[in-house]
């Protein structure tokens, strides 16, 4: 009875965490764009607080000592940003850093001695039968494609941030850019279109893969996502060998 109660509480806590994280993920781009359009320091700081929460909340819930030590530091940093005139800088940096990190996640698995990230996923999802050499080559190419795509998004976000006006990075540095884009245009791309393009890229690859390799262990997109989520920790943990 006690074990069942703990299990139910664990499931409720997990569901609550998913709801909280989903809310934060949706709230950040909305608040970030609102901050840009309204030129409000308060909304800017609020959006940064949401961004920090995305990183800290799971660790805080897991009772991470590091996260609890970082919490007051983050609060102080947000307060200082609210008093200065550089509160927008983290907003400019976020889409660049997120895409660069994503490119690294895919790209570093292409190094010698590594199994490309998508190949890891494919091998785990096709266990115990394994995958053909053709699928392995395709998976490596998709890993490379994601690396290039995300790096390109990072560079495009950086370029728009540099050229944004008013309040763009170059203008904040006292430099006049050769051309400018409105800061609202940068924000629409960084906070919305950036993720739409990533979603379109994912769906286009999925549709192409289904046509190229129709014999798959998953039934549809939802089933694929569910299976990918289940094996995700093993994919990131590099538990798959080339002969796996």
GROMACS elastic network, one bead per residue, 0.5 to 0.9 nm:
[ bonds ]
;  ai    aj funct       b0    kb
    1     4     6  0.51439   500
    1     5     6  0.62540   500
    1     6     6  0.87234   500
    2     5     6  0.50327   500
    2     6     6  0.62396   500
    2     7     6  0.85969   500
    3     6     6  0.51401   500
    3     7     6  0.61515   500
    3     8     6  0.86535   500
    4     8     6  0.61434   500
    4     9     6  0.85539   500
    5     8     6  0.51384   500
    5     9     6  0.61620   500
    5    10     6  0.85175   500
    6     9     6  0.50318   500
    6    10     6  0.60147   500
    6    11     6  0.86066   500
    7    11     6  0.62168   500
    7    12     6  0.86087   500
    8    11     6  0.51217   500
    8    12     6  0.61783   500
    8    13     6  0.85804   500
    9    12     6  0.50437   500
    9    13     6  0.60806   500
    9    14     6  0.85203   500
   10    13     6  0.50814   500
   10    14     6  0.61101   500
   10    15     6  0.85818   500
   11    14     6  0.50119   500
   11    15     6  0.61101   500
   11    16     6  0.85149   500
   12    15     6  0.50550   500
   12    16     6  0.60699   500
   12    17     6  0.85484   500
   13    16     6  0.50010   500
   13    17     6  0.61079   500
   13    18     6  0.86181   500
   14    17     6  0.50669   500
   14    18     6  0.62379   500
   14    19     6  0.86524   500
   15    18     6  0.51104   500
   15    19     6  0.62192   500
   15    20     6  0.86450   500
   16    19     6  0.50588   500
   16    20     6  0.61230   500
   16    21     6  0.85890   500
   17    20     6  0.50679   500
   17    21     6  0.60498   500
   17    22     6  0.83937   500
   17    57     6  0.85918   500
   17    58     6  0.76386   500
   17    61     6  0.84861   500
   18    21     6  0.52324   500
   18    22     6  0.59701   500
   18    23     6  0.84985   500
   19    22     6  0.51547   500
   19    23     6  0.61338   500
   19    24     6  0.86598   500
   20    23     6  0.51646   500
   20    24     6  0.62566   500
   20    25     6  0.86782   500
   20    57     6  0.88068   500
   21    24     6  0.50416   500
   21    25     6  0.60836   500
   21    26     6  0.86295   500
   21    53     6  0.87152   500
   21    54     6  0.66339   500
   21    57     6  0.81019   500
   21    58     6  0.83813   500
   22    25     6  0.51044   500
   22    26     6  0.62773   500
   22    27     6  0.84879   500
   23    26     6  0.52629   500
   23    27     6  0.59250   500
   23    28     6  0.86270   500
   24    28     6  0.60280   500
   24    50     6  0.61498   500
   24    51     6  0.76400   500
   24    53     6  0.76141   500
   24    54     6  0.64600   500
   25    28     6  0.56843   500
   25    29     6  0.75744   500
   25    50     6  0.83293   500
   25    51     6  0.82333   500
   25    54     6  0.72982   500
   26    29     6  0.64760   500
   26    30     6  0.69054   500
   27    30     6  0.53067   500
   27    31     6  0.59859   500
   27    32     6  0.84240   500
   27    47     6  0.78782   500
   27    50     6  0.73809   500
   28    31     6  0.52512   500
   28    32     6  0.59302   500
   28    33     6  0.85408   500
   28    46     6  0.88683   500
   28    47     6  0.56290   500
   28    48     6  0.78656   500
   28    49     6  0.89212   500
   28    50     6  0.59429   500
   28    51     6  0.62868   500
   28   191     6  0.83350   500
   29    33     6  0.60232   500
   29    34     6  0.83886   500
   29    47     6  0.78930   500
   29   187     6  0.88016   500
   29   190     6  0.83956   500
   29   192     6  0.68446   500
   30    33     6  0.53571   500
   30    34     6  0.61230   500
   30    35     6  0.85941   500
   30    47     6  0.83414   500
   30   191     6  0.75174   500
   30   192     6  0.85566   500
   31    35     6  0.60050   500
   31    36     6  0.86614   500
   31    43     6  0.66627   500
   31    44     6  0.73615   500
   31    46     6  0.73587   500
   31    47     6  0.51630   500
   31    48     6  0.88191   500
   31    50     6  0.86212   500
   32    35     6  0.50842   500
   32    36     6  0.64531   500
   32    37     6  0.88178   500
   32    43     6  0.75968   500
   32    44     6  0.63777   500
   32    46     6  0.85019   500
   32    47     6  0.53942   500
   32    48     6  0.79231   500
   32    91     6  0.70239   500
   32   187     6  0.77326   500
   32   191     6  0.71450   500
   33    36     6  0.51167   500
   33    37     6  0.61962   500
   33    38     6  0.84708   500
   33    44     6  0.89143   500
   33    47     6  0.89723   500
   33   184     6  0.77114   500
   33   187     6  0.57153   500
   33   188     6  0.70011   500
   33   190     6  0.88725   500
   33   191     6  0.66466   500
   33   192     6  0.87934   500
   34    37     6  0.51528   500
   34    38     6  0.58476   500
   34    39     6  0.80483   500
   34    40     6  0.81965   500
   34    43     6  0.71648   500
   34    44     6  0.81245   500
   34    47     6  0.89290   500
   35    38     6  0.53006   500
   35    39     6  0.55509   500
   35    40     6  0.53614   500
   35    41     6  0.71213   500
   35    42     6  0.79363   500
   35    43     6  0.50321   500
   35    45     6  0.85348   500
   35    46     6  0.86957   500
   35    47     6  0.75922   500
   35    88     6  0.87566   500
   36    39     6  0.51425   500
   36    40     6  0.72617   500
   36    43     6  0.87101   500
   36    44     6  0.75883   500
   36    88     6  0.82536   500
   36   183     6  0.71398   500
   36   184     6  0.66337   500
   36   187     6  0.69413   500
   37    40     6  0.80805   500
   37   183     6  0.81891   500
   37   184     6  0.63457   500
   37   187     6  0.85295   500
   38    41     6  0.88080   500
   38    43     6  0.82201   500
   39    43     6  0.82659   500
   39    44     6  0.80517   500
   40    43     6  0.53645   500
   40    44     6  0.61914   500
   40    45     6  0.87211   500
   41    45     6  0.61527   500
   41    46     6  0.85219   500
   41    81     6  0.87558   500
   41    82     6  0.61504   500
   41    83     6  0.85454   500
   41    85     6  0.86204   500
   41    87     6  0.69842   500
   41    88     6  0.83409   500
   42    45     6  0.52143   500
   42    46     6  0.61745   500
   42    47     6  0.86948   500
   42    82     6  0.69131   500
   43    47     6  0.61143   500
   43    48     6  0.85681   500
   44    47     6  0.51727   500
   44    48     6  0.63156   500
   44    49     6  0.86372   500
   44    82     6  0.81080   500
   44    87     6  0.67156   500
   44    88     6  0.68975   500
   44    91     6  0.80424   500
   45    48     6  0.50004   500
   45    49     6  0.60946   500
   45    50     6  0.86684   500
   45    78     6  0.62963   500
   45    79     6  0.79587   500
   45    81     6  0.73022   500
   45    82     6  0.61485   500
   45    87     6  0.69856   500
   45    88     6  0.87415   500
   46    50     6  0.63331   500
   46    51     6  0.86615   500
   46    78     6  0.87360   500
   47    50     6  0.50884   500
   47    51     6  0.62674   500
   47    52     6  0.87048   500
   47    91     6  0.84563   500
   48    52     6  0.61130   500
   48    53     6  0.84434   500
   48    78     6  0.74569   500
   48    87     6  0.87185   500
   48    90     6  0.75093   500
   48    91     6  0.74928   500
   49    52     6  0.50780   500
   49    53     6  0.60799   500
   49    54     6  0.87107   500
   49    74     6  0.84109   500
   49    75     6  0.81275   500
   49    78     6  0.71983   500
   50    54     6  0.63539   500
   51    54     6  0.52374   500
   51    55     6  0.69662   500
   51    56     6  0.89390   500
   51    94     6  0.89001   500
   52    55     6  0.53676   500
   52    56     6  0.61478   500
   52    57     6  0.83358   500
   52    74     6  0.75281   500
   53    57     6  0.52892   500
   53    58     6  0.84866   500
   54    57     6  0.59768   500
   54    58     6  0.75666   500
   55    58     6  0.69552   500
   55    59     6  0.75056   500
   56    59     6  0.53015   500
   56    60     6  0.59235   500
   56    61     6  0.85251   500
   56    67     6  0.60792   500
   56    68     6  0.84581   500
   56    70     6  0.84189   500
   56    71     6  0.76465   500
   57    61     6  0.60263   500
   57    62     6  0.84940   500
   57    67     6  0.83651   500
   58    61     6  0.51151   500
   58    62     6  0.62102   500
   58    63     6  0.87286   500
   58    64     6  0.88955   500
   59    63     6  0.62749   500
   59    64     6  0.53185   500
   59    65     6  0.85434   500
   59    66     6  0.82958   500
   59    67     6  0.58191   500
   59    68     6  0.82972   500
   60    64     6  0.56526   500
   60    65     6  0.80327   500
   60    66     6  0.87530   500
   60    67     6  0.57166   500
   60    68     6  0.63240   500
   60    71     6  0.88094   500
   61    64     6  0.75885   500
   63    66     6  0.87821   500
   63    67     6  0.77182   500
   63    68     6  0.75929   500
   64    67     6  0.52663   500
   64    68     6  0.64688   500
   64    69     6  0.87429   500
   65    68     6  0.52037   500
   65    69     6  0.61822   500
   65    70     6  0.86074   500
   66    69     6  0.50784   500
   66    70     6  0.61048   500
   66    71     6  0.86304   500
   67    70     6  0.50171   500
   67    71     6  0.61001   500
   68    71     6  0.51549   500
   68    72     6  0.76270   500
   69    72     6  0.66596   500
   69    73     6  0.73387   500
   70    73     6  0.51145   500
   70    74     6  0.60936   500
   70    75     6  0.86737   500
   71    74     6  0.52113   500
   71    75     6  0.63215   500
   71    76     6  0.87731   500
   72    76     6  0.61619   500
   72    77     6  0.85235   500
   73    76     6  0.51744   500
   73    77     6  0.61139   500
   73    78     6  0.86372   500
   74    78     6  0.61335   500
   74    79     6  0.85963   500
   75    78     6  0.51984   500
   75    79     6  0.62902   500
   75    80     6  0.87517   500
   76    79     6  0.50629   500
   76    80     6  0.62457   500
   76    81     6  0.86353   500
   77    80     6  0.51146   500
   77    81     6  0.61569   500
   77    82     6  0.86192   500
   78    81     6  0.50367   500
   78    82     6  0.61916   500
   78    83     6  0.88212   500
   78    87     6  0.84462   500
   79    82     6  0.51246   500
   79    83     6  0.66118   500
   80    83     6  0.51836   500
   80    84     6  0.63933   500
   80    87     6  0.87809   500
   81    84     6  0.51658   500
   81    85     6  0.72937   500
   81    86     6  0.64840   500
   81    87     6  0.50199   500
   81    88     6  0.87395   500
   82    85     6  0.76658   500
   82    86     6  0.83324   500
   82    87     6  0.62425   500
   83    86     6  0.88080   500
   83    87     6  0.83219   500
   84    87     6  0.66538   500
   85    88     6  0.77920   500
   86    89     6  0.55387   500
   86    90     6  0.81972   500
   86   172     6  0.84118   500
   87    90     6  0.66575   500
   87    91     6  0.77404   500
   88    91     6  0.51750   500
   88    92     6  0.64398   500
   88    93     6  0.87767   500
   88   167     6  0.81697   500
   88   168     6  0.88200   500
   89    92     6  0.50972   500
   89    93     6  0.61553   500
   89    94     6  0.86644   500
   89   168     6  0.88276   500
   89   169     6  0.75072   500
   90    94     6  0.59128   500
   91    94     6  0.54357   500
   91    95     6  0.75923   500
   91   187     6  0.89752   500
   92    95     6  0.67867   500
   92    96     6  0.73388   500
   92   157     6  0.80358   500
   92   158     6  0.76269   500
   92   161     6  0.58874   500
   92   162     6  0.87593   500
   92   168     6  0.84743   500
   92   169     6  0.79431   500
   92   186     6  0.89345   500
   92   187     6  0.86870   500
   92   190     6  0.82672   500
   93    96     6  0.53529   500
   93    97     6  0.60023   500
   93    98     6  0.84987   500
   93   157     6  0.87265   500
   93   158     6  0.77807   500
   93   161     6  0.83338   500
   94    97     6  0.51878   500
   94    98     6  0.59313   500
   94    99     6  0.85170   500
   94   190     6  0.87474   500
   95    98     6  0.51183   500
   95    99     6  0.61101   500
   95   100     6  0.84451   500
   95   153     6  0.85044   500
   95   154     6  0.67693   500
   95   157     6  0.65643   500
   95   158     6  0.82538   500
   95   190     6  0.59793   500
   95   191     6  0.76237   500
   95   194     6  0.81257   500
   96    99     6  0.54454   500
   96   100     6  0.61082   500
   96   101     6  0.85581   500
   96   151     6  0.87310   500
   96   153     6  0.76465   500
   96   155     6  0.70490   500
   96   156     6  0.83665   500
   96   157     6  0.58124   500
   96   158     6  0.59820   500
   96   190     6  0.85794   500
   97   100     6  0.50292   500
   97   101     6  0.59457   500
   97   102     6  0.84519   500
   97   154     6  0.71631   500
   98   101     6  0.51727   500
   98   102     6  0.61874   500
   98   103     6  0.86599   500
   98   150     6  0.89236   500
   98   154     6  0.77891   500
   99   103     6  0.60756   500
   99   104     6  0.85203   500
   99   149     6  0.89793   500
   99   150     6  0.52147   500
   99   151     6  0.62744   500
   99   152     6  0.84535   500
   99   153     6  0.64879   500
   99   154     6  0.50876   500
   99   155     6  0.88181   500
   99   157     6  0.89696   500
  100   103     6  0.50027   500
  100   104     6  0.61594   500
  100   105     6  0.86125   500
  100   147     6  0.88406   500
  100   150     6  0.66490   500
  100   151     6  0.56904   500
  100   152     6  0.89233   500
  100   153     6  0.84021   500
  100   154     6  0.58312   500
  100   155     6  0.86454   500
  101   104     6  0.50089   500
  101   105     6  0.61537   500
  101   106     6  0.88184   500
  101   150     6  0.86303   500
  101   151     6  0.88025   500
  102   105     6  0.50076   500
  102   106     6  0.65359   500
  102   107     6  0.84181   500
  102   146     6  0.84463   500
  102   147     6  0.74631   500
  102   150     6  0.64182   500
  102   151     6  0.80565   500
  103   106     6  0.53832   500
  103   107     6  0.56800   500
  103   108     6  0.82824   500
  103   146     6  0.68515   500
  103   148     6  0.70241   500
  103   149     6  0.77294   500
  103   150     6  0.51383   500
  103   151     6  0.55024   500
  103   154     6  0.87454   500
  104   108     6  0.55545   500
  104   109     6  0.83353   500
  104   147     6  0.70303   500
  104   150     6  0.89064   500
  104   151     6  0.84848   500
  105   108     6  0.61201   500
  105   109     6  0.72247   500
  105   117     6  0.80219   500
  105   147     6  0.80437   500
  105   236     6  0.88849   500
  106   109     6  0.58426   500
  106   110     6  0.73830   500
  106   116     6  0.73438   500
  106   117     6  0.59168   500
  106   118     6  0.81238   500
  106   143     6  0.58034   500
  106   144     6  0.72335   500
  106   146     6  0.67327   500
  106   147     6  0.55060   500
  107   110     6  0.54618   500
  107   111     6  0.75907   500
  107   116     6  0.80729   500
  107   117     6  0.83490   500
  107   143     6  0.70989   500
  107   144     6  0.66027   500
  107   146     6  0.81250   500
  107   147     6  0.52490   500
  107   148     6  0.83294   500
  108   111     6  0.57120   500
  108   114     6  0.80861   500
  108   116     6  0.82517   500
  108   117     6  0.88083   500
  108   147     6  0.89877   500
  109   112     6  0.82253   500
  109   113     6  0.85720   500
  109   114     6  0.52758   500
  109   115     6  0.58874   500
  109   117     6  0.58245   500
  109   143     6  0.82805   500
  110   113     6  0.83430   500
  110   114     6  0.61574   500
  110   115     6  0.68073   500
  110   116     6  0.51671   500
  110   117     6  0.78409   500
  110   140     6  0.75886   500
  110   143     6  0.76724   500
  110   144     6  0.74364   500
  111   114     6  0.56049   500
  111   115     6  0.81655   500
  111   116     6  0.81427   500
  112   115     6  0.84301   500
  114   117     6  0.87061   500
  114   238     6  0.85063   500
  114   241     6  0.84889   500
  114   242     6  0.84528   500
  115   118     6  0.84617   500
  115   119     6  0.65699   500
  115   120     6  0.63012   500
  115   140     6  0.83984   500
  115   238     6  0.78293   500
  115   240     6  0.74095   500
  115   241     6  0.67419   500
  115   242     6  0.62121   500
  116   119     6  0.52330   500
  116   120     6  0.63132   500
  116   121     6  0.88734   500
  116   136     6  0.88866   500
  116   139     6  0.73265   500
  116   140     6  0.55600   500
  116   141     6  0.89001   500
  116   143     6  0.62885   500
  116   144     6  0.84625   500
  117   120     6  0.51555   500
  117   121     6  0.64906   500
  117   122     6  0.87838   500
  117   139     6  0.79937   500
  117   140     6  0.76940   500
  117   143     6  0.61969   500
  117   235     6  0.70264   500
  117   236     6  0.78890   500
  117   238     6  0.85389   500
  118   122     6  0.61149   500
  118   123     6  0.86029   500
  118   136     6  0.86581   500
  118   138     6  0.89327   500
  118   139     6  0.51550   500
  118   140     6  0.65917   500
  118   141     6  0.88213   500
  118   142     6  0.68596   500
  118   143     6  0.56153   500
  118   235     6  0.85381   500
  119   123     6  0.60643   500
  119   124     6  0.85309   500
  119   131     6  0.89476   500
  119   135     6  0.80089   500
  119   136     6  0.57942   500
  119   137     6  0.82577   500
  119   138     6  0.82773   500
  119   140     6  0.61634   500
  119   142     6  0.88254   500
  119   143     6  0.79256   500
  119   240     6  0.88618   500
  119   242     6  0.84759   500
  120   123     6  0.52709   500
  120   124     6  0.62516   500
  120   125     6  0.86270   500
  120   139     6  0.85430   500
  120   234     6  0.85446   500
  120   235     6  0.57506   500
  120   236     6  0.86736   500
  120   238     6  0.75863   500
  120   239     6  0.81718   500
  120   240     6  0.57339   500
  120   241     6  0.77659   500
  120   242     6  0.82036   500
  120   244     6  0.88240   500
  121   124     6  0.52666   500
  121   125     6  0.61275   500
  121   126     6  0.85994   500
  121   139     6  0.87468   500
  121   228     6  0.71580   500
  121   231     6  0.74579   500
  121   232     6  0.76967   500
  121   234     6  0.85586   500
  121   235     6  0.58442   500
  121   240     6  0.85532   500
  122   125     6  0.51659   500
  122   126     6  0.61012   500
  122   127     6  0.86781   500
  122   130     6  0.83871   500
  122   131     6  0.72912   500
  122   135     6  0.81061   500
  122   136     6  0.79585   500
  122   139     6  0.73626   500
  123   126     6  0.52030   500
  123   127     6  0.62397   500
  123   128     6  0.84697   500
  123   129     6  0.85861   500
  123   130     6  0.57072   500
  123   131     6  0.60931   500
  123   136     6  0.84662   500
  123   240     6  0.73532   500
  123   241     6  0.87742   500
  123   242     6  0.85813   500
  123   244     6  0.66282   500
  124   127     6  0.53494   500
  124   128     6  0.80666   500
  124   130     6  0.79889   500
  124   228     6  0.88448   500
  124   231     6  0.68491   500
  124   234     6  0.81740   500
  124   235     6  0.77299   500
  124   240     6  0.73407   500
  124   244     6  0.82029   500
  125   128     6  0.85721   500
  125   130     6  0.85840   500
  125   216     6  0.89822   500
  125   217     6  0.70225   500
  125   218     6  0.84084   500
  125   224     6  0.88571   500
  125   227     6  0.71087   500
  125   228     6  0.74117   500
  125   231     6  0.75402   500
  126   129     6  0.58421   500
  126   130     6  0.53810   500
  126   131     6  0.65371   500
  126   216     6  0.79975   500
  126   217     6  0.64382   500
  127   130     6  0.55035   500
  127   131     6  0.84345   500
  127   244     6  0.83513   500
  128   244     6  0.85928   500
  130   243     6  0.84139   500
  130   244     6  0.66524   500
  131   134     6  0.81266   500
  131   135     6  0.62010   500
  131   136     6  0.67411   500
  131   244     6  0.87250   500
  132   135     6  0.52900   500
  132   136     6  0.63139   500
  132   137     6  0.87624   500
  133   137     6  0.61798   500
  133   138     6  0.85575   500
  134   137     6  0.51953   500
  134   138     6  0.61858   500
  134   139     6  0.85834   500
  135   139     6  0.59750   500
  135   140     6  0.85445   500
  135   213     6  0.80910   500
  136   139     6  0.50595   500
  136   140     6  0.62439   500
  136   141     6  0.86916   500
  136   242     6  0.89988   500
  137   140     6  0.51530   500
  137   141     6  0.62918   500
  137   142     6  0.87104   500
  138   141     6  0.50783   500
  138   142     6  0.62041   500
  138   143     6  0.86407   500
  139   142     6  0.50567   500
  139   143     6  0.61911   500
  139   144     6  0.86564   500
  140   143     6  0.50618   500
  140   144     6  0.63048   500
  140   145     6  0.86214   500
  141   144     6  0.50161   500
  141   145     6  0.60654   500
  141   146     6  0.86643   500
  142   146     6  0.61523   500
  142   147     6  0.85151   500
  142   205     6  0.81298   500
  143   146     6  0.52683   500
  143   147     6  0.62855   500
  143   148     6  0.88125   500
  144   147     6  0.50165   500
  144   148     6  0.62568   500
  144   149     6  0.85033   500
  145   148     6  0.52317   500
  145   149     6  0.59536   500
  145   150     6  0.85356   500
  146   150     6  0.59696   500
  146   151     6  0.83356   500
  146   201     6  0.86599   500
  146   202     6  0.89834   500
  147   150     6  0.54821   500
  147   151     6  0.61019   500
  147   152     6  0.85246   500
  148   151     6  0.51693   500
  148   152     6  0.60186   500
  148   153     6  0.86202   500
  149   152     6  0.51364   500
  149   153     6  0.62972   500
  149   154     6  0.87420   500
  149   198     6  0.84161   500
  149   201     6  0.86372   500
  150   154     6  0.62155   500
  150   155     6  0.87182   500
  150   198     6  0.81065   500
  151   154     6  0.50201   500
  151   155     6  0.63114   500
  151   156     6  0.86462   500
  152   155     6  0.51367   500
  152   156     6  0.61222   500
  152   157     6  0.85390   500
  153   156     6  0.50530   500
  153   157     6  0.60540   500
  153   158     6  0.84912   500
  153   194     6  0.71785   500
  153   198     6  0.89811   500
  154   157     6  0.51439   500
  154   158     6  0.61327   500
  154   159     6  0.86188   500
  155   159     6  0.60713   500
  155   160     6  0.86205   500
  156   159     6  0.50609   500
  156   160     6  0.62226   500
  156   161     6  0.85458   500
  157   160     6  0.52411   500
  157   161     6  0.61167   500
  157   162     6  0.86280   500
  157   186     6  0.75205   500
  157   189     6  0.76757   500
  157   190     6  0.62334   500
  157   194     6  0.83396   500
  158   161     6  0.50607   500
  158   162     6  0.61568   500
  158   163     6  0.86674   500
  159   162     6  0.51525   500
  159   163     6  0.62531   500
  159   164     6  0.85251   500
  160   163     6  0.51147   500
  160   164     6  0.57740   500
  160   168     6  0.83804   500
  160   180     6  0.83159   500
  160   181     6  0.69601   500
  160   182     6  0.89185   500
  160   183     6  0.83524   500
  160   185     6  0.83407   500
  160   186     6  0.55925   500
  160   187     6  0.89765   500
  160   189     6  0.87233   500
  160   190     6  0.86996   500
  161   164     6  0.52382   500
  161   165     6  0.87846   500
  161   168     6  0.57564   500
  161   169     6  0.60135   500
  161   170     6  0.82276   500
  161   181     6  0.88232   500
  161   183     6  0.78756   500
  161   186     6  0.64530   500
  161   187     6  0.87476   500
  161   190     6  0.89218   500
  162   165     6  0.87904   500
  162   168     6  0.56139   500
  162   170     6  0.52123   500
  162   171     6  0.79286   500
  162   177     6  0.76453   500
  162   180     6  0.85725   500
  163   168     6  0.59936   500
  163   169     6  0.71693   500
  163   170     6  0.66475   500
  163   171     6  0.80344   500
  163   176     6  0.87145   500
  163   177     6  0.58856   500
  163   178     6  0.80531   500
  163   179     6  0.65674   500
  163   181     6  0.58708   500
  163   182     6  0.82568   500
  163   183     6  0.84894   500
  163   186     6  0.87403   500
  164   167     6  0.66602   500
  164   169     6  0.71522   500
  164   170     6  0.80185   500
  164   171     6  0.80531   500
  164   177     6  0.86569   500
  164   179     6  0.89124   500
  164   180     6  0.56545   500
  164   182     6  0.54275   500
  164   184     6  0.83284   500
  164   185     6  0.80883   500
  164   186     6  0.65084   500
  165   168     6  0.51598   500
  165   169     6  0.87451   500
  165   171     6  0.73524   500
  165   180     6  0.60354   500
  165   181     6  0.59997   500
  165   182     6  0.50777   500
  165   183     6  0.52228   500
  165   184     6  0.86798   500
  166   171     6  0.73482   500
  166   172     6  0.88386   500
  166   180     6  0.88337   500
  166   181     6  0.87803   500
  166   182     6  0.69808   500
  166   183     6  0.62366   500
  167   170     6  0.82146   500
  167   171     6  0.60262   500
  167   172     6  0.59674   500
  167   183     6  0.73193   500
  168   171     6  0.52514   500
  168   172     6  0.60661   500
  168   173     6  0.86407   500
  168   180     6  0.88462   500
  168   182     6  0.88861   500
  168   183     6  0.70000   500
  169   172     6  0.51024   500
  169   173     6  0.63185   500
  169   174     6  0.88423   500
  169   175     6  0.86624   500
  170   173     6  0.50161   500
  170   174     6  0.64272   500
  170   175     6  0.50853   500
  170   176     6  0.65198   500
  170   177     6  0.64053   500
  171   175     6  0.51315   500
  171   176     6  0.58727   500
  171   177     6  0.72762   500
  172   175     6  0.73794   500
  173   176     6  0.87764   500
  176   179     6  0.83967   500
  176   180     6  0.88776   500
  177   180     6  0.63715   500
  180   183     6  0.88943   500
  181   184     6  0.82738   500
  181   185     6  0.65693   500
  181   186     6  0.71207   500
  182   185     6  0.51894   500
  182   186     6  0.66011   500
  182   187     6  0.87747   500
  183   186     6  0.50455   500
  183   187     6  0.61859   500
  183   188     6  0.86828   500
  184   188     6  0.61473   500
  184   189     6  0.86356   500
  185   188     6  0.52039   500
  185   189     6  0.63304   500
  185   190     6  0.85637   500
  186   189     6  0.52925   500
  186   190     6  0.59547   500
  186   191     6  0.83474   500
  187   190     6  0.50165   500
  187   191     6  0.56148   500
  187   192     6  0.77527   500
  188   191     6  0.55253   500
  188   192     6  0.54987   500
  188   193     6  0.62993   500
  188   194     6  0.82839   500
  189   192     6  0.55783   500
  189   194     6  0.54146   500
  189   195     6  0.85339   500
  190   193     6  0.65100   500
  190   194     6  0.53278   500
  190   195     6  0.80245   500
  191   194     6  0.63882   500
  191   195     6  0.73201   500
  192   195     6  0.56084   500
  192   196     6  0.63652   500
  192   197     6  0.88457   500
  193   197     6  0.60062   500
  193   198     6  0.85190   500
  194   197     6  0.54534   500
  194   198     6  0.65505   500
  194   199     6  0.89140   500
  195   198     6  0.50021   500
  195   199     6  0.61726   500
  195   200     6  0.86031   500
  196   199     6  0.50519   500
  196   200     6  0.61564   500
  196   201     6  0.85645   500
  197   200     6  0.50311   500
  197   201     6  0.60640   500
  197   202     6  0.85471   500
  198   201     6  0.50701   500
  198   202     6  0.61875   500
  198   203     6  0.86919   500
  199   202     6  0.50770   500
  199   203     6  0.61821   500
  199   204     6  0.85261   500
  200   203     6  0.51364   500
  200   204     6  0.59608   500
  200   205     6  0.85042   500
  201   204     6  0.51925   500
  201   205     6  0.61961   500
  201   206     6  0.85890   500
  202   205     6  0.53089   500
  202   206     6  0.61872   500
  202   207     6  0.87597   500
  203   207     6  0.61479   500
  203   208     6  0.85527   500
  203   221     6  0.89757   500
  204   207     6  0.52557   500
  204   208     6  0.61794   500
  204   209     6  0.85211   500
  205   208     6  0.51062   500
  205   209     6  0.59552   500
  205   210     6  0.85449   500
  206   209     6  0.50634   500
  206   210     6  0.61731   500
  206   211     6  0.87724   500
  206   221     6  0.79558   500
  207   210     6  0.51749   500
  207   211     6  0.64847   500
  207   212     6  0.87464   500
  208   211     6  0.52444   500
  208   212     6  0.61278   500
  208   213     6  0.84375   500
  209   212     6  0.50129   500
  209   213     6  0.56674   500
  209   214     6  0.75181   500
  210   213     6  0.52980   500
  210   215     6  0.79642   500
  210   216     6  0.77518   500
  211   214     6  0.55069   500
  213   216     6  0.68593   500
  215   218     6  0.87714   500
  216   219     6  0.73965   500
  217   224     6  0.84246   500
  218   221     6  0.78712   500
  218   222     6  0.87156   500
  218   223     6  0.56425   500
  218   224     6  0.54253   500
  218   227     6  0.77531   500
  219   222     6  0.80880   500
  219   223     6  0.59023   500
  219   224     6  0.72176   500
  220   223     6  0.53011   500
  220   224     6  0.61459   500
  220   225     6  0.87518   500
  221   225     6  0.61997   500
  221   226     6  0.86310   500
  222   225     6  0.51565   500
  222   226     6  0.62050   500
  222   227     6  0.86242   500
  223   226     6  0.51157   500
  223   227     6  0.61431   500
  223   228     6  0.84751   500
  224   227     6  0.52095   500
  224   228     6  0.59914   500
  224   229     6  0.85393   500
  225   229     6  0.60743   500
  225   230     6  0.86677   500
  226   229     6  0.51518   500
  226   230     6  0.63928   500
  226   231     6  0.89390   500
  227   230     6  0.51316   500
  227   231     6  0.64361   500
  227   232     6  0.83937   500
  228   231     6  0.53543   500
  228   232     6  0.57028   500
  228   235     6  0.88825   500
  229   233     6  0.79852   500
  230   233     6  0.74410   500
  230   234     6  0.86089   500
  231   234     6  0.54409   500
  231   235     6  0.62931   500
  231   236     6  0.89066   500
  232   235     6  0.50111   500
  232   236     6  0.62791   500
  232   237     6  0.83939   500
  233   236     6  0.52826   500
  233   237     6  0.58774   500
  233   238     6  0.87347   500
  233   239     6  0.89692   500
  234   238     6  0.63039   500
  234   239     6  0.55139   500
  234   240     6  0.75516   500
  235   238     6  0.55745   500
  235   239     6  0.65565   500
  235   240     6  0.71568   500
  236   239     6  0.78596   500
  237   240     6  0.83562   500
  238   241     6  0.78506   500
  240   243     6  0.82498   500
  240   244     6  0.59754   500
